[in-house]
Amino acid sequence: MNMLTRLEKTLYRLEAQHACLHWAFEQIAERDGIVFEIGLGLGRTFNHMRHHLGEREIYAFERVINAYPDCMPDDEHLILGEIVETLPAASARFAGQVLLGHSDVGSFDKDNNRMMAGLISKHLPPALAPGAIVMSDLPLAMPGCTALALPPGAREDRYYLYRNDGI
């Protein structure tokens, strides 16, 4: 059995994330809507989205700030706190307005990943606009959303794509 090293897993996840981001940017280019970046981390993906999405509003969620200073959203677009509290509140506030949701909350803890996937699957859909794209580092089971094939350059099981069916 050919097992991937941690370095290979990280490389393939980043390649898939990059391919999925650029595919998603094309999908939403002509539509209005906001973006949720769930899991700011060091802010690299937020920085990449901000660069490629121009003036589009991007709301970043994080428990504890650990981002590079140049990869931080302004205070108005930073949603700080536990996701179990912040995501349901933001989904109610922005109901039907999120055109792109990016969830990067996975870890090496399988139990935590199951819990986080469940939280995202339950609380993100109310925020989604019809036809919205969701990208995730964890497999999700979101009501009203269909899993999509990954774009070229993204390896299976490294990233996951979904489209809101419009419910």
Secondary structure as GFF3:
##gff-version 3
##sequence-region A 1 167
A	DSSP	alpha_helix	6	28	.	.	.	ID=ss1
A	DSSP	beta_strand	34	38	.	.	.	ID=ss2
A	DSSP	alpha_helix	44	53	.	.	.	ID=ss3
A	DSSP	beta_strand	58	62	.	.	.	ID=ss4
A	DSSP	three_ten_helix	69	71	.	.	.	ID=ss5
A	DSSP	three_ten_helix	75	77	.	.	.	ID=ss6
A	DSSP	beta_strand	78	80	.	.	.	ID=ss7
A	DSSP	alpha_helix	83	93	.	.	.	ID=ss8
A	DSSP	beta_strand	98	103	.	.	.	ID=ss9
A	DSSP	alpha_helix	110	123	.	.	.	ID=ss10
A	DSSP	three_ten_helix	125	127	.	.	.	ID=ss11
A	DSSP	beta_strand	128	136	.	.	.	ID=ss12
A	DSSP	beta_strand	145	148	.	.	.	ID=ss13
A	DSSP	beta_strand	160	164	.	.	.	ID=ss14
###
